[in-house]
């Protein structure tokens, strides 16, 4: 933005001076390209009037750039928008016929998510079909683990498998710091292509797993129903778990920055299993590490919107709201109007229609959409489901969801 303003200022100065004769028009001052590719012109004496004209043009350019930002970003920062931006968690996935067809050809989830061409194609399938206001990277929260010396696989219909669960201090010592450029270059490549394809028509979204959620998979060895292994570690040898959580927090901070630098315009943190902790334990084993990520990302990327989502988080909303994130994503078990009051007026909110409502009639879906938007109010709201779209959801109902939401006007 500063570079664009500088370019606009230089252009105005040239016009006011009347440099219109031959080489003088370009060479009266030496033009040098800066790192952003814009020409920076050295100024000589300029009248007060010329400075005022230049400042006016720079301000106009800044305003134009601001209003051209994707509606999702404008809504998050509290700008006046004509409608709530809308996207859908898991919008690229198994309910889409195009995705099902691609999966038949490429049955491995890791291949689909770690091959740049496939990841781009899958990420863009719902964008081309429905034109959501957010295009989220097709990937997995476990993707960075291999770069941390934690081998894993994702078995179709079974879920993640951690080949060597981490449960001792010696195990934790083997965990390496993530170097995304080396471990997951396809993530950066996918994000760069998505930004190029989408432009500012939609916001490109990255995502990561919260440290406790990642640790749950790593310690349990995969998915779990009761999380007894990680809870036993937390309650008997907490120093081992804290050591692992800190390493995860440091690497996820690096990963968020990497995604932002590659093109992600906002990043969502999923703490899928943090809600299996009691409120007191959430404050010890999950919240401090989310805060660490947010605080340290904001040091280098202060304007990057960070969204926090945890399914079943009704009992933790007030605690989650202290994490420093910009957006709280509410699940469907929380009344949207009540949730807004609980997290405070300064935070943007996301959500929170029950994904099962998409199995209803189109009239029913329409009513639920309008009810949710009305309860959220017109400020700082991203319309979404309260969880990812469910397998088996009729694709035509997803189309109706987006068509209805995109046509709402405040």
Secondary structure by P-SEA (a helix, b strand, c coil): caaaaaaaaaaaaaaaacccccccccccbbbbbccccbbbbbbccccaaaaaaaaaaaaaaaaaaaaaccaaaaaaacccccbbbbbbccccccccaaaaaaaaacccaaaaaacaaaaaaaaacccccccccbbbbccccccccccccbbbbbccccccccccccccaaaaaaccccccccccaaaaaaaaaaaaaccccbbbbbbbbcaaaaaaaaaaccccccaaaaaaaaaccaaaaaaaaaaaaaaaaaaaaaaaaacccbbbbbccccccccaaaaacccaaaaaaaaaaaaaccccbbbbbbbccccccaaaaaaccccbbbbcccccaaaaaaaaccccccccccccccccccaaaaaaaaaaaaaaacccbbbbbccccccccccaaaaaaaaaaaaaccc
